[in-house]
């Protein structure tokens, strides 16, 4: 089985998902699994110096009310 993983290396959800997958694969007995990692940038418009988390989340999600 081939699994393609698209991840942003700074995304905490990506890290949690990969950790969960790796834990599951340790118990997998059916067939050999090959992982293929691919870089992906969730938000390519973030400046290199970053932005405050809340400000960014409000921008991404459409404001405080959402």
Predicted model as a PDB file, atoms N, CA, C, CB and O in Angstrom, pLDDT in the B-factor column:
MODEL        1                                                                  
ATOM      1  N   UNK A   1       0.847  -1.152   0.000  1.00 93.00           N  
ATOM      2  CA  UNK A   1       0.000   0.000   0.000  1.00 93.00           C  
ATOM      3  C   UNK A   1       0.904   1.229   0.000  1.00 93.00           C  
ATOM      4  CB  UNK A   1      -0.970  -0.010   1.214  1.00 93.00           C  
ATOM      5  O   UNK A   1       1.901   1.266   0.722  1.00 93.00           O  
ATOM      6  N   UNK A   2       0.568   2.220  -0.792  1.00 96.00           N  
ATOM      7  CA  UNK A   2       1.289   3.481  -0.847  1.00 96.00           C  
ATOM      8  C   UNK A   2       0.400   4.566  -0.247  1.00 96.00           C  
ATOM      9  CB  UNK A   2       1.702   3.835  -2.311  1.00 96.00           C  
ATOM     10  O   UNK A   2      -0.755   4.722  -0.641  1.00 96.00           O  
ATOM     11  N   UNK A   3       0.942   5.304   0.700  1.00 96.00           N  
ATOM     12  CA  UNK A   3       0.215   6.407   1.312  1.00 96.00           C  
ATOM     13  C   UNK A   3       0.985   7.688   1.029  1.00 96.00           C  
ATOM     14  CB  UNK A   3       0.025   6.187   2.852  1.00 96.00           C  
ATOM     15  O   UNK A   3       2.173   7.787   1.334  1.00 96.00           O  
ATOM     16  N   UNK A   4       0.308   8.665   0.447  1.00 97.00           N  
ATOM     17  CA  UNK A   4       0.900   9.966   0.168  1.00 97.00           C  
ATOM     18  C   UNK A   4       0.448  10.938   1.257  1.00 97.00           C  
ATOM     19  CB  UNK A   4       0.498  10.481  -1.257  1.00 97.00           C  
ATOM     20  O   UNK A   4      -0.747  11.110   1.497  1.00 97.00           O  
ATOM     21  N   UNK A   5       1.417  11.563   1.906  1.00 95.00           N  
ATOM     22  CA  UNK A   5       1.139  12.486   2.998  1.00 95.00           C  
ATOM     23  C   UNK A   5       1.535  13.889   2.551  1.00 95.00           C  
ATOM     24  CB  UNK A   5       1.901  12.072   4.300  1.00 95.00           C  
ATOM     25  O   UNK A   5       2.693  14.150   2.225  1.00 95.00           O  
ATOM     26  N   UNK A   6       0.561  14.778   2.543  1.00 93.00           N  
ATOM     27  CA  UNK A   6       0.803  16.180   2.207  1.00 93.00           C  
ATOM     28  C   UNK A   6       0.754  16.942   3.521  1.00 93.00           C  
ATOM     29  CB  UNK A   6      -0.255  16.739   1.159  1.00 93.00           C  
ATOM     30  O   UNK A   6      -0.278  16.960   4.193  1.00 93.00           O  
ATOM     31  N   UNK A   7       1.864  17.574   3.890  1.00 91.00           N  
ATOM     32  CA  UNK A   7       1.925  18.217   5.202  1.00 91.00           C  
ATOM     33  C   UNK A   7       2.639  19.548   5.163  1.00 91.00           C  
ATOM     34  CB  UNK A   7       2.604  17.316   6.188  1.00 91.00           C  
ATOM     35  O   UNK A   7       3.551  19.777   4.369  1.00 91.00           O  
ATOM     36  N   UNK A   8       2.190  20.418   6.054  1.00 87.00           N  
ATOM     37  CA  UNK A   8       2.885  21.662   6.334  1.00 87.00           C  
ATOM     38  C   UNK A   8       3.653  21.389   7.618  1.00 87.00           C  
ATOM     39  CB  UNK A   8       1.890  22.910   6.467  1.00 87.00           C  
ATOM     40  O   UNK A   8       3.045  21.090   8.646  1.00 87.00           O  
ATOM     41  N   UNK A   9       4.964  21.485   7.581  1.00 79.00           N  
ATOM     42  CA  UNK A   9       5.765  21.046   8.732  1.00 79.00           C  
ATOM     43  C   UNK A   9       5.541  21.875   9.987  1.00 79.00           C  
ATOM     44  CB  UNK A   9       7.216  21.085   8.377  1.00 79.00           C  
ATOM     45  O   UNK A   9       5.936  21.445  11.071  1.00 79.00           O  
ATOM     46  N   UNK A  10       4.924  23.044   9.883  1.00 78.00           N  
ATOM     47  CA  UNK A  10       4.652  23.843  11.078  1.00 78.00           C  
ATOM     48  C   UNK A  10       3.210  23.687  11.554  1.00 78.00           C  
ATOM     49  CB  UNK A  10       4.948  25.310  10.804  1.00 78.00           C  
ATOM     50  O   UNK A  10       2.829  24.301  12.550  1.00 78.00           O  
ATOM     51  N   UNK A  11       2.412  22.895  10.878  1.00 83.00           N  
ATOM     52  CA  UNK A  11       1.006  22.711  11.238  1.00 83.00           C  
ATOM     53  C   UNK A  11       0.879  21.673  12.360  1.00 83.00           C  
ATOM     54  CB  UNK A  11       0.178  22.274   9.998  1.00 83.00           C  
ATOM     55  O   UNK A  11       1.270  20.519  12.180  1.00 83.00           O  
ATOM     56  N   UNK A  12       0.335  22.074  13.516  1.00 85.00           N  
ATOM     57  CA  UNK A  12       0.196  21.100  14.604  1.00 85.00           C  
ATOM     58  C   UNK A  12      -0.778  19.979  14.264  1.00 85.00           C  
ATOM     59  CB  UNK A  12      -0.260  21.798  15.867  1.00 85.00           C  
ATOM     60  O   UNK A  12      -0.588  18.851  14.717  1.00 85.00           O  
ATOM     61  N   UNK A  13      -1.809  20.259  13.483  1.00 89.00           N  
ATOM     62  CA  UNK A  13      -2.779  19.211  13.114  1.00 89.00           C  
ATOM     63  C   UNK A  13      -2.124  18.180  12.204  1.00 89.00           C  
ATOM     64  CB  UNK A  13      -4.017  19.829  12.414  1.00 89.00           C  
ATOM     65  O   UNK A  13      -2.426  16.990  12.291  1.00 89.00           O  
ATOM     66  N   UNK A  14      -1.234  18.634  11.339  1.00 90.00           N  
ATOM     67  CA  UNK A  14      -0.503  17.697  10.474  1.00 90.00           C  
ATOM     68  C   UNK A  14       0.352  16.764  11.324  1.00 90.00           C  
ATOM     69  CB  UNK A  14       0.382  18.462   9.455  1.00 90.00           C  
ATOM     70  O   UNK A  14       0.401  15.558  11.079  1.00 90.00           O  
ATOM     71  N   UNK A  15       1.016  17.322  12.309  1.00 90.00           N  
ATOM     72  CA  UNK A  15       1.869  16.507  13.183  1.00 90.00           C  
ATOM     73  C   UNK A  15       1.053  15.498  13.972  1.00 90.00           C  
ATOM     74  CB  UNK A  15       2.654  17.398  14.142  1.00 90.00           C  
ATOM     75  O   UNK A  15       1.465  14.348  14.131  1.00 90.00           O  
ATOM     76  N   UNK A  16      -0.100  15.922  14.466  1.00 94.00           N  
ATOM     77  CA  UNK A  16      -0.971  15.011  15.215  1.00 94.00           C  
ATOM     78  C   UNK A  16      -1.452  13.887  14.306  1.00 94.00           C  
ATOM     79  CB  UNK A  16      -2.179  15.773  15.817  1.00 94.00           C  
ATOM     80  O   UNK A  16      -1.454  12.721  14.701  1.00 94.00           O  
ATOM     81  N   UNK A  17      -1.861  14.240  13.084  1.00 94.00           N  
ATOM     82  CA  UNK A  17      -2.338  13.232  12.143  1.00 94.00           C  
ATOM     83  C   UNK A  17      -1.271  12.222  11.777  1.00 94.00           C  
ATOM     84  CB  UNK A  17      -2.847  13.891  10.900  1.00 94.00           C  
ATOM     85  O   UNK A  17      -1.542  11.023  11.712  1.00 94.00           O  
ATOM     86  N   UNK A  18      -0.061  12.699  11.537  1.00 94.00           N  
ATOM     87  CA  UNK A  18       1.032  11.788  11.180  1.00 94.00           C  
ATOM     88  C   UNK A  18       1.384  10.892  12.356  1.00 94.00           C  
ATOM     89  CB  UNK A  18       2.274  12.577  10.725  1.00 94.00           C  
ATOM     90  O   UNK A  18       1.640   9.702  12.173  1.00 94.00           O  
ATOM     91  N   UNK A  19       1.400  11.447  13.560  1.00 95.00           N  
ATOM     92  CA  UNK A  19       1.683  10.631  14.743  1.00 95.00           C  
ATOM     93  C   UNK A  19       0.633   9.538  14.902  1.00 95.00           C  
ATOM     94  CB  UNK A  19       1.733  11.510  16.009  1.00 95.00           C  
ATOM     95  O   UNK A  19       0.964   8.399  15.232  1.00 95.00           O  
ATOM     96  N   UNK A  20      -0.618   9.877  14.671  1.00 96.00           N  
ATOM     97  CA  UNK A  20      -1.695   8.893  14.751  1.00 96.00           C  
ATOM     98  C   UNK A  20      -1.534   7.817  13.685  1.00 96.00           C  
ATOM     99  CB  UNK A  20      -3.056   9.578  14.604  1.00 96.00           C  
ATOM    100  O   UNK A  20      -1.687   6.629  13.968  1.00 96.00           O  
ATOM    101  N   UNK A  21      -1.226   8.231  12.464  1.00 96.00           N  
ATOM    102  CA  UNK A  21      -1.014   7.279  11.376  1.00 96.00           C  
ATOM    103  C   UNK A  21       0.146   6.340  11.691  1.00 96.00           C  
ATOM    104  CB  UNK A  21      -0.749   8.021  10.061  1.00 96.00           C  
ATOM    105  O   UNK A  21       0.027   5.128  11.510  1.00 96.00           O  
ATOM    106  N   UNK A  22       1.261   6.886  12.158  1.00 95.00           N  
ATOM    107  CA  UNK A  22       2.428   6.059  12.454  1.00 95.00           C  
ATOM    108  C   UNK A  22       2.133   5.062  13.570  1.00 95.00           C  
ATOM    109  CB  UNK A  22       3.616   6.937  12.838  1.00 95.00           C  
ATOM    110  O   UNK A  22       2.588   3.919  13.530  1.00 95.00           O  
ATOM    111  N   UNK A  23       1.369   5.504  14.563  1.00 95.00           N  
ATOM    112  CA  UNK A  23       0.972   4.593  15.640  1.00 95.00           C  
ATOM    113  C   UNK A  23       0.113   3.457  15.129  1.00 95.00           C  
ATOM    114  CB  UNK A  23       0.227   5.346  16.722  1.00 95.00           C  
ATOM    115  O   UNK A  23       0.287   2.306  15.529  1.00 95.00           O  
ATOM    116  N   UNK A  24      -0.814   3.782  14.247  1.00 94.00           N  
ATOM    117  CA  UNK A  24      -1.679   2.764  13.655  1.00 94.00           C  
ATOM    118  C   UNK A  24      -0.888   1.801  12.789  1.00 94.00           C  
ATOM    119  CB  UNK A  24      -2.781   3.416  12.832  1.00 94.00           C  
ATOM    120  O   UNK A  24      -1.129   0.594  12.818  1.00 94.00           O  
ATOM    121  N   UNK A  25       0.055   2.326  12.021  1.00 95.00           N  
ATOM    122  CA  UNK A  25       0.839   1.472  11.130  1.00 95.00           C  
ATOM    123  C   UNK A  25       1.730   0.487  11.888  1.00 95.00           C  
ATOM    124  CB  UNK A  25       1.690   2.329  10.222  1.00 95.00           C  
ATOM    125  O   UNK A  25       2.103  -0.553  11.345  1.00 95.00           O  
ATOM    126  N   UNK A  26       2.072   0.808  13.133  1.00 94.00           N  
ATOM    127  CA  UNK A  26       2.864  -0.130  13.931  1.00 94.00           C  
ATOM    128  C   UNK A  26       2.084  -1.415  14.193  1.00 94.00           C  
ATOM    129  CB  UNK A  26       3.280   0.516  15.262  1.00 94.00           C  
ATOM    130  O   UNK A  26       2.675  -2.479  14.380  1.00 94.00           O  
ATOM    131  N   UNK A  27       0.758  -1.313  14.207  1.00 93.00           N  
ATOM    132  CA  UNK A  27      -0.089  -2.475  14.444  1.00 93.00           C  
ATOM    133  C   UNK A  27      -0.554  -3.136  13.139  1.00 93.00           C  
ATOM    134  CB  UNK A  27      -1.295  -2.070  15.272  1.00 93.00           C  
ATOM    135  O   UNK A  27      -1.141  -4.218  13.171  1.00 93.00           O  
ATOM    136  N   UNK A  28      -0.300  -2.503  12.013  1.00 92.00           N  
ATOM    137  CA  UNK A  28      -0.764  -2.985  10.714  1.00 92.00           C  
ATOM    138  C   UNK A  28      -0.002  -4.250  10.331  1.00 92.00           C  
ATOM    139  CB  UNK A  28      -0.588  -1.894   9.627  1.00 92.00           C  
ATOM    140  O   UNK A  28       1.229  -4.270  10.344  1.00 92.00           O  
ATOM    141  N   UNK A  29      -0.733  -5.292   9.994  1.00 91.00           N  
ATOM    142  CA  UNK A  29      -0.108  -6.570   9.649  1.00 91.00           C  
ATOM    143  C   UNK A  29      -0.413  -7.018   8.220  1.00 91.00           C  
ATOM    144  CB  UNK A  29      -0.563  -7.635  10.616  1.00 91.00           C  
ATOM    145  O   UNK A  29       0.226  -7.948   7.728  1.00 91.00           O  
ATOM    146  N   UNK A  30      -1.362  -6.389   7.548  1.00 90.00           N  
ATOM    147  CA  UNK A  30      -1.888  -6.911   6.291  1.00 90.00           C  
ATOM    148  C   UNK A  30      -0.882  -6.888   5.141  1.00 90.00           C  
ATOM    149  CB  UNK A  30      -3.098  -6.131   5.901  1.00 90.00           C  
ATOM    150  O   UNK A  30      -0.690  -7.906   4.476  1.00 90.00           O  
ATOM    151  N   UNK A  31      -0.251  -5.770   4.899  1.00 92.00           N  
ATOM    152  CA  UNK A  31       0.679  -5.655   3.773  1.00 92.00           C  
ATOM    153  C   UNK A  31       1.700  -4.564   4.072  1.00 92.00           C  
ATOM    154  CB  UNK A  31      -0.082  -5.348   2.449  1.00 92.00           C  
ATOM    155  O   UNK A  31       1.531  -3.770   4.998  1.00 92.00           O  
ATOM    156  N   UNK A  32       2.749  -4.542   3.280  1.00 94.00           N  
ATOM    157  CA  UNK A  32       3.778  -3.528   3.452  1.00 94.00           C  
ATOM    158  C   UNK A  32       3.223  -2.155   3.071  1.00 94.00           C  
ATOM    159  CB  UNK A  32       5.027  -3.867   2.603  1.00 94.00           C  
ATOM    160  O   UNK A  32       2.449  -2.028   2.122  1.00 94.00           O  
ATOM    161  N   UNK A  33       3.624  -1.141   3.816  1.00 95.00           N  
ATOM    162  CA  UNK A  33       3.162   0.228   3.573  1.00 95.00           C  
ATOM    163  C   UNK A  33       4.363   1.101   3.243  1.00 95.00           C  
ATOM    164  CB  UNK A  33       2.389   0.792   4.807  1.00 95.00           C  
ATOM    165  O   UNK A  33       5.380   1.057   3.936  1.00 95.00           O  
ATOM    166  N   UNK A  34       4.243   1.890   2.189  1.00 95.00           N  
ATOM    167  CA  UNK A  34       5.265   2.850   1.813  1.00 95.00           C  
ATOM    168  C   UNK A  34       4.683   4.251   1.959  1.00 95.00           C  
ATOM    169  CB  UNK A  34       5.773   2.598   0.361  1.00 95.00           C  
ATOM    170  O   UNK A  34       3.636   4.560   1.390  1.00 95.00           O  
ATOM    171  N   UNK A  35       5.367   5.090   2.723  1.00 96.00           N  
ATOM    172  CA  UNK A  35       4.913   6.461   2.919  1.00 96.00           C  
ATOM    173  C   UNK A  35       5.667   7.388   1.972  1.00 96.00           C  
ATOM    174  CB  UNK A  35       5.109   6.904   4.390  1.00 96.00           C  
ATOM    175  O   UNK A  35       6.882   7.276   1.813  1.00 96.00           O  
ATOM    176  N   UNK A  36       4.938   8.292   1.355  1.00 97.00           N  
ATOM    177  CA  UNK A  36       5.509   9.289   0.457  1.00 97.00           C  
ATOM    178  C   UNK A  36       5.128  10.663   1.007  1.00 97.00           C  
ATOM    179  CB  UNK A  36       5.001   9.096  -1.030  1.00 97.00           C  
ATOM    180  O   UNK A  36       3.952  11.027   1.021  1.00 97.00           O  
ATOM    181  N   UNK A  37       6.113  11.413   1.454  1.00 94.00           N  
ATOM    182  CA  UNK A  37       5.866  12.730   2.036  1.00 94.00           C  
ATOM    183  C   UNK A  37       5.973  13.822   0.971  1.00 94.00           C  
ATOM    184  CB  UNK A  37       6.855  13.005   3.182  1.00 94.00           C  
ATOM    185  O   UNK A  37       6.868  13.801   0.126  1.00 94.00           O  
ATOM    186  N   UNK A  38       5.049  14.768   1.031  1.00 94.00           N  
ATOM    187  CA  UNK A  38       5.024  15.895   0.110  1.00 94.00           C  
ATOM    188  C   UNK A  38       4.871  17.177   0.919  1.00 94.00           C  
ATOM    189  CB  UNK A  38       3.875  15.749  -0.933  1.00 94.00           C  
ATOM    190  O   UNK A  38       4.022  17.257   1.807  1.00 94.00           O  
ATOM    191  N   UNK A  39       5.685  18.169   0.617  1.00 90.00           N  
ATOM    192  CA  UNK A  39       5.580  19.454   1.299  1.00 90.00           C  
ATOM    193  C   UNK A  39       4.339  20.197   0.806  1.00 90.00           C  
ATOM    194  CB  UNK A  39       6.855  20.307   1.070  1.00 90.00           C  
ATOM    195  O   UNK A  39       3.995  20.149  -0.375  1.00 90.00           O  
ATOM    196  N   UNK A  40       3.686  20.875   1.726  1.00 87.00           N  
ATOM    197  CA  UNK A  40       2.488  21.630   1.408  1.00 87.00           C  
ATOM    198  C   UNK A  40       2.457  22.826   2.344  1.00 87.00           C  
ATOM    199  CB  UNK A  40       1.191  20.753   1.544  1.00 87.00           C  
ATOM    200  O   UNK A  40       2.694  22.668   3.542  1.00 87.00           O  
ATOM    201  N   UNK A  41       2.176  24.002   1.839  1.00 83.00           N  
ATOM    202  CA  UNK A  41       2.071  25.191   2.672  1.00 83.00           C  
ATOM    203  C   UNK A  41       0.605  25.546   2.814  1.00 83.00           C  
ATOM    204  CB  UNK A  41       2.878  26.377   2.074  1.00 83.00           C  
ATOM    205  O   UNK A  41      -0.057  25.891   1.835  1.00 83.00           O  
ATOM    206  N   UNK A  42       0.103  25.460   4.031  1.00 80.00           N  
ATOM    207  CA  UNK A  42      -1.309  25.735   4.277  1.00 80.00           C  
ATOM    208  C   UNK A  42      -1.644  27.182   3.942  1.00 80.00           C  
ATOM    209  CB  UNK A  42      -1.669  25.434   5.735  1.00 80.00           C  
ATOM    210  O   UNK A  42      -2.663  27.451   3.306  1.00 80.00           O  
ATOM    211  N   UNK A  43      -0.802  28.108   4.362  1.00 81.00           N  
ATOM    212  CA  UNK A  43      -1.054  29.520   4.087  1.00 81.00           C  
ATOM    213  C   UNK A  43       0.213  30.143   3.503  1.00 81.00           C  
ATOM    214  CB  UNK A  43      -1.501  30.275   5.381  1.00 81.00           C  
ATOM    215  O   UNK A  43       1.050  30.648   4.250  1.00 81.00           O  
ATOM    216  N   UNK A  44       0.361  30.114   2.190  1.00 82.00           N  
ATOM    217  CA  UNK A  44       1.579  30.623   1.570  1.00 82.00           C  
ATOM    218  C   UNK A  44       1.717  32.142   1.657  1.00 82.00           C  
ATOM    219  CB  UNK A  44       1.621  30.203   0.133  1.00 82.00           C  
ATOM    220  O   UNK A  44       2.755  32.683   1.275  1.00 82.00           O  
ATOM    221  N   UNK A  45       0.695  32.841   2.152  1.00 83.00           N  
ATOM    222  CA  UNK A  45       0.740  34.299   2.215  1.00 83.00           C  
ATOM    223  C   UNK A  45       1.237  34.833   3.555  1.00 83.00           C  
ATOM    224  CB  UNK A  45      -0.623  34.856   1.935  1.00 83.00           C  
ATOM    225  O   UNK A  45       1.333  36.046   3.738  1.00 83.00           O  
ATOM    226  N   UNK A  46       1.551  33.948   4.483  1.00 83.00           N  
ATOM    227  CA  UNK A  46       2.100  34.403   5.757  1.00 83.00           C  
ATOM    228  C   UNK A  46       3.498  34.972   5.537  1.00 83.00           C  
ATOM    229  CB  UNK A  46       2.137  33.247   6.788  1.00 83.00           C  
ATOM    230  O   UNK A  46       4.307  34.381   4.822  1.00 83.00           O  
ATOM    231  N   UNK A  47       3.779  36.113   6.149  1.00 86.00           N  
ATOM    232  CA  UNK A  47       5.132  36.659   6.024  1.00 86.00           C  
ATOM    233  C   UNK A  47       6.130  35.796   6.806  1.00 86.00           C  
ATOM    234  CB  UNK A  47       5.174  38.124   6.528  1.00 86.00           C  
ATOM    235  O   UNK A  47       5.749  35.096   7.744  1.00 86.00           O  
ATOM    236  N   UNK A  48       7.380  35.848   6.424  1.00 85.00           N  
ATOM    237  CA  UNK A  48       8.411  35.040   7.092  1.00 85.00           C  
ATOM    238  C   UNK A  48       8.501  35.314   8.582  1.00 85.00           C  
ATOM    239  CB  UNK A  48       9.757  35.293   6.457  1.00 85.00           C  
ATOM    240  O   UNK A  48       8.810  34.410   9.358  1.00 85.00           O  
ATOM    241  N   UNK A  49       8.236  36.546   8.995  1.00 89.00           N  
ATOM    242  CA  UNK A  49       8.331  36.875  10.421  1.00 89.00           C  
ATOM    243  C   UNK A  49       7.107  36.405  11.205  1.00 89.00           C  
ATOM    244  CB  UNK A  49       8.507  38.377  10.599  1.00 89.00           C  
ATOM    245  O   UNK A  49       7.095  36.479  12.434  1.00 89.00           O  
ATOM    246  N   UNK A  50       6.067  35.918  10.500  1.00 85.00           N  
ATOM    247  CA  UNK A  50       4.871  35.410  11.165  1.00 85.00           C  
ATOM    248  C   UNK A  50       3.901  36.520  11.539  1.00 85.00           C  
ATOM    249  CB  UNK A  50       5.258  34.636  12.402  1.00 85.00           C  
ATOM    250  O   UNK A  50       4.174  37.701  11.325  1.00 85.00           O  
ATOM    251  N   UNK A  51       2.771  36.126  12.096  1.00 87.00           N  
ATOM    252  CA  UNK A  51       1.754  37.060  12.585  1.00 87.00           C  
ATOM    253  C   UNK A  51       1.187  36.475  13.870  1.00 87.00           C  
ATOM    254  CB  UNK A  51       0.618  37.308  11.514  1.00 87.00           C  
ATOM    255  O   UNK A  51       1.280  35.266  14.087  1.00 87.00           O  
ATOM    256  N   UNK A  52       0.594  37.318  14.736  1.00 89.00           N  
ATOM    257  CA  UNK A  52      -0.028  36.787  15.956  1.00 89.00           C  
ATOM    258  C   UNK A  52      -1.107  35.748  15.605  1.00 89.00           C  
ATOM    259  CB  UNK A  52      -0.645  37.941  16.795  1.00 89.00           C  
ATOM    260  O   UNK A  52      -1.853  35.914  14.640  1.00 89.00           O  
ATOM    261  N   UNK A  53      -1.174  34.699  16.389  1.00 84.00           N  
ATOM    262  CA  UNK A  53      -2.075  33.586  16.108  1.00 84.00           C  
ATOM    263  C   UNK A  53      -3.526  34.042  15.967  1.00 84.00           C  
ATOM    264  CB  UNK A  53      -1.969  32.543  17.205  1.00 84.00           C  
ATOM    265  O   UNK A  53      -4.181  33.709  14.980  1.00 84.00           O  
ATOM    266  N   UNK A  54      -4.034  34.797  16.937  1.00 86.00           N  
ATOM    267  CA  UNK A  54      -5.440  35.229  16.894  1.00 86.00           C  
ATOM    268  C   UNK A  54      -5.748  36.051  15.649  1.00 86.00           C  
ATOM    269  CB  UNK A  54      -5.779  36.043  18.139  1.00 86.00           C  
ATOM    270  O   UNK A  54      -6.779  35.857  15.004  1.00 86.00           O  
ATOM    271  N   UNK A  55      -4.854  36.959  15.320  1.00 84.00           N  
ATOM    272  CA  UNK A  55      -5.046  37.804  14.134  1.00 84.00           C  
ATOM    273  C   UNK A  55      -5.152  36.926  12.890  1.00 84.00           C  
ATOM    274  CB  UNK A  55      -3.878  38.825  13.983  1.00 84.00           C  
ATOM    275  O   UNK A  55      -6.021  37.137  12.044  1.00 84.00           O  
ATOM    276  N   UNK A  56      -4.282  35.965  12.789  1.00 82.00           N  
ATOM    277  CA  UNK A  56      -4.288  35.082  11.622  1.00 82.00           C  
ATOM    278  C   UNK A  56      -5.550  34.221  11.576  1.00 82.00           C  
ATOM    279  CB  UNK A  56      -3.048  34.188  11.629  1.00 82.00           C  
ATOM    280  O   UNK A  56      -6.144  34.060  10.510  1.00 82.00           O  
ATOM    281  N   UNK A  57      -5.962  33.673  12.705  1.00 81.00           N  
ATOM    282  CA  UNK A  57      -7.159  32.835  12.729  1.00 81.00           C  
ATOM    283  C   UNK A  57      -8.403  33.641  12.373  1.00 81.00           C  
ATOM    284  CB  UNK A  57      -7.330  32.188  14.104  1.00 81.00           C  
ATOM    285  O   UNK A  57      -9.279  33.153  11.659  1.00 81.00           O  
ATOM    286  N   UNK A  58      -8.481  34.872  12.869  1.00 85.00           N  
ATOM    287  CA  UNK A  58      -9.625  35.722  12.524  1.00 85.00           C  
ATOM    288  C   UNK A  58      -9.641  36.006  11.023  1.00 85.00           C  
ATOM    289  CB  UNK A  58      -9.580  37.048  13.321  1.00 85.00           C  
ATOM    290  O   UNK A  58     -10.700  36.006  10.397  1.00 85.00           O  
ATOM    291  N   UNK A  59      -8.487  36.243  10.464  1.00 82.00           N  
ATOM    292  CA  UNK A  59      -8.398  36.493   9.021  1.00 82.00           C  
ATOM    293  C   UNK A  59      -8.832  35.260   8.240  1.00 82.00           C  
ATOM    294  CB  UNK A  59      -6.964  36.896   8.624  1.00 82.00           C  
ATOM    295  O   UNK A  59      -9.601  35.366   7.285  1.00 82.00           O  
ATOM    296  N   UNK A  60      -8.343  34.100   8.641  1.00 79.00           N  
ATOM    297  CA  UNK A  60      -8.663  32.864   7.928  1.00 79.00           C  
ATOM    298  C   UNK A  60     -10.139  32.470   8.067  1.00 79.00           C  
ATOM    299  CB  UNK A  60      -7.783  31.736   8.436  1.00 79.00           C  
ATOM    300  O   UNK A  60     -10.745  31.961   7.123  1.00 79.00           O  
ATOM    301  N   UNK A  61     -10.702  32.707   9.241  1.00 81.00           N  
ATOM    302  CA  UNK A  61     -12.053  32.225   9.522  1.00 81.00           C  
ATOM    303  C   UNK A  61     -13.132  33.276   9.314  1.00 81.00           C  
ATOM    304  CB  UNK A  61     -12.124  31.723  10.924  1.00 81.00           C  
ATOM    305  O   UNK A  61     -14.316  32.977   9.476  1.00 81.00           O  
ATOM    306  N   UNK A  62     -12.757  34.487   8.962  1.00 83.00           N  
ATOM    307  CA  UNK A  62     -13.764  35.493   8.651  1.00 83.00           C  
ATOM    308  C   UNK A  62     -14.153  36.405   9.803  1.00 83.00           C  
ATOM    309  CB  UNK A  62     -14.966  34.825   8.157  1.00 83.00           C  
ATOM    310  O   UNK A  62     -15.253  36.958   9.786  1.00 83.00           O  
ATOM    311  N   UNK A  63     -13.316  36.582  10.779  1.00 78.00           N  
ATOM    312  CA  UNK A  63     -13.572  37.524  11.853  1.00 78.00           C  
ATOM    313  C   UNK A  63     -13.909  36.839  13.170  1.00 78.00           C  
ATOM    314  CB  UNK A  63     -14.687  38.443  11.463  1.00 78.00           C  
ATOM    315  O   UNK A  63     -14.067  35.620  13.231  1.00 78.00           O  
ATOM    316  N   UNK A  64     -14.017  37.656  14.235  1.00 76.00           N  
ATOM    317  CA  UNK A  64     -14.288  37.139  15.584  1.00 76.00           C  
ATOM    318  C   UNK A  64     -15.632  36.441  15.691  1.00 76.00           C  
ATOM    319  CB  UNK A  64     -14.231  38.262  16.588  1.00 76.00           C  
ATOM    320  O   UNK A  64     -15.755  35.454  16.415  1.00 76.00           O  
ATOM    321  N   UNK A  65     -16.623  36.924  14.997  1.00 75.00           N  
ATOM    322  CA  UNK A  65     -17.975  36.367  15.130  1.00 75.00           C  
ATOM    323  C   UNK A  65     -18.075  34.932  14.638  1.00 75.00           C  
ATOM    324  CB  UNK A  65     -18.959  37.221  14.374  1.00 75.00           C  
ATOM    325  O   UNK A  65     -18.991  34.211  15.032  1.00 75.00           O  
ATOM    326  N   UNK A  66     -17.152  34.506  13.787  1.00 69.00           N  
ATOM    327  CA  UNK A  66     -17.212  33.140  13.267  1.00 69.00           C  
ATOM    328  C   UNK A  66     -16.455  32.251  14.196  1.00 69.00           C  
ATOM    329  CB  UNK A  66     -16.647  33.042  11.836  1.00 69.00           C  
ATOM    330  O   UNK A  66     -16.366  31.045  13.962  1.00 69.00           O  
TER     331      UNK A  66                                                      
ENDMDL                                                                          
END                                                                             
